[in-house]
């Protein structure tokens, strides 16, 4: 089982980024997928979950309206579209399949002018 995130980087406040997480080694369409993040000196926190067929999703309150989680089961990939980014969104973002206890290596997102 492997999860590989990509798409992180440096962006100015108000900007956008799209993270991707490529999954392999399991039946992707059978599992809820999640994004979490961890800022320096803080605990890891939930960003969003998405149901196995993408029909349902939920978000942490601070991300609602700015972030969108989606998935493409034909590509075994889950995405996180992040808009209106703020400096407090700076963190390492992790993809996870909690049902298998597996996390990706993370991708750094830095929001700074």
C-alpha positions in Angstrom: 0.0 0.0 0.0 1.5 3.3 -1.0 0.3 6.9 -1.1 2.4 9.6 -2.8 1.5 13.3 -2.5 2.5 16.0 -4.8 1.6 19.6 -5.7 2.8 21.4 -2.6 5.0 24.6 -2.8 5.2 28.2 -2.0 2.2 30.4 -2.7 1.2 34.0 -1.8 -1.7 34.7 0.5 -4.9 34.5 -1.5 -3.4 32.1 -4.0 -4.4 28.5 -4.9 -2.8 25.1 -5.0 -4.0 21.7 -6.0 -2.5 18.7 -4.2 -2.7 15.2 -5.6 -2.3 11.9 -3.9 -1.6 8.8 -6.0 -2.6 5.5 -4.4 -1.4 2.0 -5.2 -1.5 -1.4 -3.7 -5.1 -1.6 -2.6 -8.6 -1.3 -4.1 -8.8 2.5 -4.1 -12.5 2.7 -4.8 -13.4 0.8 -1.7 -12.0 3.2 0.8 -12.7 6.6 2.3 -9.7 8.9 1.6 -8.6 11.8 3.8 -6.3 14.8 3.9 -4.7 15.9 7.1 -2.2 18.6 7.8 0.4 19.4 10.5 1.7 22.9 11.1 5.0 23.5 12.9 4.6 22.9 16.6 1.0 21.8 16.3 -0.8 18.5 16.2 -1.9 16.9 13.0 -5.5 17.9 12.1 -8.2 16.8 9.7 -8.6 18.7 6.6 -11.3 16.6 4.8 -12.6 13.2 4.1 -14.3 11.9 0.9 -16.4 8.8 0.5 -15.3 5.9 -1.6 -17.3 6.9 -4.6 -16.9 10.7 -4.0 -20.6 11.2 -3.2 -20.0 12.6 0.2 -17.3 14.7 1.8 -16.8 16.6 5.0 -14.4 19.3 6.0 -12.9 20.9 9.1 -14.7 24.2 9.8 -11.7 26.4 9.0 -11.4 24.9 5.5 -15.1 24.9 4.5 -15.7 27.1 1.4 -12.0 27.3 0.6 -10.9 23.7 0.1 -12.4 21.0 -2.0 -11.6 17.3 -1.8 -12.3 15.2 -4.9 -11.2 11.8 -6.3 -10.8 10.0 -9.6 -11.2 6.3 -9.0 -10.1 5.6 -12.6 -6.7 7.2 -11.7 -6.5 6.0 -8.1 -6.0 9.6 -7.1 -7.4 11.9 -4.5 -7.1 15.7 -4.8 -7.3 18.7 -2.6 -8.0 22.0 -4.3 -7.1 24.9 -1.9 -8.2 28.4 -2.7 -7.9 31.7 -0.8 -4.9 30.4 1.0 -3.8 32.1 4.3 -0.5 32.1 6.1 -2.1 29.9 8.7 -2.6 27.2 6.1 1.1 26.6 6.1 1.7 23.0 7.0 2.7 19.6 5.7 -0.3 18.1 4.1 -0.8 14.3 4.3 -3.0 11.9 2.4 -4.3 9.0 4.3 -6.4 5.9 4.0 -7.4 5.4 7.6 -9.0 2.1 7.0 -5.6 0.6 6.2 -3.7 2.7 8.6 -1.5 4.2 5.8 -0.2 7.7 5.4 1.7 9.4 2.6 5.0 11.1 3.2 3.5 14.5 3.1 3.9 17.6 0.9 4.9 21.0 2.2 2.6 24.0 1.6 3.9 27.4 2.5 1.7 30.5 2.2 3.8 33.6 2.5 4.4 36.9 0.7 
